[in-house]
């Protein structure tokens, strides 16, 4: 048996042109850790609630590995987060996560992401989000998708708004000892179905059925 037989998320693939989203193995995680160390955002920005990418290189690498290992080990129908690495022509450039709690009941899931600073401004961020939405709506039959971004992260807010999410409130978060406004967004299934042609990418999904079975996304017969 290979890894995908024992743990179906390893067999999940979301592909679109030169991009592919998939769960990285440990060797790929090590490469992804180097990408994170090389830089994710300008030093003056603080896009994350927890600044996991700030510190000595070895600390950042170790933290990334531990986070991904923890996410793998806590996948269940009640709560899951699939931390899918974003590969461009086979090279890791970031992470696109999808996750939910009690998804079989709510059919609601959220997304999060980061992208190597060297690849900002190339349209990858929007494409990988569309690929994640394709997985949630067309692969997992989600009823809605949510996301959030701090108010001082214009790029992330811009991508979200351009894709047709509806504003879903603002909350104050404690971020590194200061209050920070976090914008929340929601995209219902009907908005996804009515998206413009420019957002209808040629996306292929592989390995969805075993993941649906593992996470009990389908009603019991």
C-alpha positions as CSV (number, residue, x, y, z in Angstrom):
1,X,0.0,0.0,0.0
2,X,1.2,3.5,-0.7
3,X,0.6,6.6,1.4
4,X,-2.6,7.5,-0.5
5,X,-4.1,4.1,0.3
6,X,-3.4,4.5,4.0
7,X,-4.2,8.2,4.2
8,X,-6.4,9.4,1.3
9,X,-5.5,13.1,1.5
10,X,-2.1,12.2,0.0
11,X,-3.9,11.1,-3.2
12,X,-5.8,14.4,-3.6
13,X,-4.8,16.5,-6.6
14,X,-6.1,19.8,-7.8
15,X,-4.5,20.8,-11.1
16,X,-4.8,23.9,-13.3
17,X,-2.2,24.5,-16.0
18,X,1.2,24.8,-14.4
19,X,-0.2,24.8,-10.8
20,X,-1.0,21.8,-8.7
21,X,-2.3,21.7,-5.1
22,X,-1.5,18.6,-3.1
23,X,-0.5,17.4,0.3
24,X,3.3,17.5,0.5
25,X,5.4,14.5,1.7
26,X,8.2,15.1,4.2
27,X,10.9,15.7,1.5
28,X,8.6,18.3,-0.1
29,X,7.9,19.9,3.3
30,X,11.6,20.5,3.7
31,X,11.7,22.3,0.4
32,X,8.6,24.3,1.3
33,X,10.2,25.3,4.6
34,X,13.1,26.8,2.6
35,X,10.6,28.8,0.5
36,X,9.0,30.2,3.7
37,X,12.5,31.2,5.1
38,X,13.3,33.0,1.8
39,X,10.3,35.4,2.4
40,X,6.5,35.5,2.3
41,X,5.8,39.2,2.7
42,X,7.6,42.5,3.0
43,X,9.1,42.9,6.5
44,X,6.8,45.7,7.5
45,X,3.7,43.7,6.9
46,X,2.0,41.5,9.5
47,X,-0.6,39.3,7.7
48,X,-0.7,36.5,10.2
49,X,-2.4,36.3,13.6
50,X,0.6,34.3,14.8
51,X,3.9,35.4,13.2
52,X,5.1,31.8,12.5
53,X,7.4,32.9,9.7
54,X,9.4,35.3,11.9
55,X,12.5,34.1,13.7
56,X,15.7,32.2,13.1
57,X,15.6,30.1,9.9
58,X,15.9,26.9,11.8
59,X,13.0,27.9,14.0
60,X,10.8,28.8,11.0
61,X,11.6,25.5,9.3
62,X,10.9,23.5,12.4
63,X,7.7,25.3,13.1
64,X,6.4,24.7,9.6
65,X,7.2,21.0,9.8
66,X,5.5,20.7,13.1
67,X,2.4,22.6,12.0
68,X,1.9,20.4,8.9
69,X,2.5,17.2,10.9
70,X,0.0,18.3,13.4
71,X,-2.6,19.1,10.7
72,X,-2.1,15.7,9.2
73,X,-2.6,14.0,12.6
74,X,-5.8,15.8,13.4
75,X,-8.0,15.0,10.3
76,X,-11.4,13.7,11.2
77,X,-15.0,14.3,10.0
78,X,-15.5,16.7,13.0
79,X,-12.5,18.9,12.2
80,X,-10.0,18.9,9.3
81,X,-7.5,21.2,7.7
82,X,-5.8,20.1,4.5
83,X,-2.6,22.1,4.1
84,X,-2.1,21.7,0.4
85,X,1.2,22.8,-1.0
86,X,1.1,24.9,-4.2
87,X,3.5,23.6,-6.8
88,X,4.3,25.5,-10.0
89,X,5.9,23.4,-12.6
90,X,6.8,20.9,-9.8
91,X,8.4,23.5,-7.5
92,X,6.7,24.5,-4.2
93,X,5.8,28.2,-4.1
94,X,3.3,28.4,-1.2
95,X,0.4,26.8,0.6
96,X,-3.4,26.8,0.0
97,X,-5.3,25.4,2.9
98,X,-8.9,24.3,3.1
99,X,-10.5,23.3,6.4
100,X,-13.8,22.9,8.3
101,X,-15.5,21.9,11.5
102,X,-18.6,19.6,11.4
103,X,-18.6,19.9,7.6
104,X,-21.1,17.0,7.1
105,X,-23.6,19.1,8.9
106,X,-22.8,22.7,8.0
107,X,-21.3,22.2,4.5
108,X,-19.2,25.3,5.2
109,X,-15.4,25.4,4.8
110,X,-12.8,28.1,5.0
111,X,-9.5,28.8,3.1
112,X,-6.2,30.4,4.0
113,X,-2.9,30.7,2.1
114,X,0.5,32.1,1.8
115,X,2.7,32.6,-1.3
116,X,6.5,33.1,-1.7
117,X,7.3,36.8,-2.0
118,X,9.2,36.1,-5.2
119,X,6.0,35.1,-6.8
120,X,3.7,37.9,-5.7
121,X,2.1,39.9,-8.6
122,X,2.0,37.0,-11.0
123,X,-1.7,36.1,-10.5
124,X,-0.9,32.9,-8.7
125,X,-2.7,33.9,-5.5
126,X,-6.0,34.3,-7.4
127,X,-5.6,31.1,-9.3
128,X,-4.8,29.0,-6.3
129,X,-7.8,30.4,-4.4
130,X,-10.1,29.6,-7.4
131,X,-8.6,26.1,-7.4
132,X,-9.4,25.7,-3.7
133,X,-13.0,27.0,-4.3
134,X,-13.3,24.5,-7.1
135,X,-12.3,21.7,-4.7
136,X,-14.8,22.9,-2.0
137,X,-17.8,23.5,-4.2
138,X,-17.4,21.0,-7.0
139,X,-15.4,18.3,-5.2
140,X,-16.8,18.5,-1.7
141,X,-20.3,19.9,-2.4
142,X,-19.8,22.8,0.0
143,X,-22.7,25.2,0.7
144,X,-20.5,28.1,1.3
145,X,-16.8,29.1,1.6
146,X,-15.4,31.6,4.0
147,X,-12.1,33.5,4.4
148,X,-10.6,36.4,6.3
149,X,-7.8,39.0,6.0
150,X,-6.5,41.8,8.2
151,X,-7.6,45.2,7.0
152,X,-3.9,46.2,6.4
153,X,-3.4,43.3,3.9
154,X,-4.7,45.0,0.7
155,X,-3.5,42.2,-1.6
156,X,-5.4,39.4,0.2
157,X,-8.5,41.6,0.6
158,X,-8.3,42.6,-3.1
159,X,-8.1,39.0,-4.3
160,X,-11.1,38.0,-2.1
161,X,-13.3,40.9,-3.3
162,X,-12.4,40.4,-6.9
163,X,-13.6,36.8,-6.7
164,X,-17.1,37.8,-5.6
165,X,-17.1,37.1,-1.9
166,X,-19.7,39.0,0.2
167,X,-18.5,40.9,3.3
168,X,-19.4,39.0,6.4
169,X,-18.4,41.3,9.3
170,X,-15.3,42.7,10.9
171,X,-13.8,41.5,14.2
172,X,-11.0,42.8,16.3
173,X,-8.2,40.4,16.9
174,X,-5.3,40.6,19.3
175,X,-2.3,40.5,17.0
176,X,1.1,40.6,18.6
177,X,-0.1,42.8,21.5
178,X,-2.2,45.2,19.4
179,X,-5.8,45.2,18.2
180,X,-6.2,44.6,14.5
181,X,-9.3,44.7,12.4
182,X,-10.0,41.4,10.5
183,X,-12.3,41.5,7.5
184,X,-14.4,38.3,7.1
185,X,-16.0,37.1,3.9
186,X,-18.4,34.5,2.6
187,X,-19.2,33.0,-0.8
188,X,-22.4,31.0,-1.0
189,X,-22.8,28.3,-3.5
190,X,-25.1,30.3,-5.8
191,X,-22.5,33.0,-6.1
192,X,-19.9,30.4,-7.1
193,X,-22.3,29.0,-9.7
194,X,-22.9,32.5,-11.1
195,X,-19.2,33.5,-11.3
196,X,-18.0,35.1,-14.5
197,X,-16.3,33.3,-17.3
198,X,-12.9,34.7,-16.3
199,X,-13.1,32.7,-13.1
200,X,-14.1,29.4,-14.7
201,X,-10.7,27.8,-14.9
202,X,-9.9,24.4,-16.4
203,X,-9.4,22.6,-13.1
204,X,-9.1,18.9,-12.7
205,X,-9.7,17.0,-9.4
206,X,-8.2,13.6,-8.6
207,X,-8.6,11.5,-5.5
208,X,-11.7,13.3,-4.2
209,X,-13.9,10.2,-3.5
210,X,-11.6,8.6,-0.9
211,X,-11.2,11.9,0.9
212,X,-15.0,12.3,1.0
213,X,-15.3,8.8,2.4
214,X,-12.7,9.4,5.1
215,X,-14.3,12.7,6.2
216,X,-17.9,11.2,6.0
217,X,-19.0,13.9,3.6
218,X,-21.7,11.7,2.1
219,X,-24.9,10.5,3.9
220,X,-24.9,7.0,5.2
221,X,-26.7,4.6,2.8
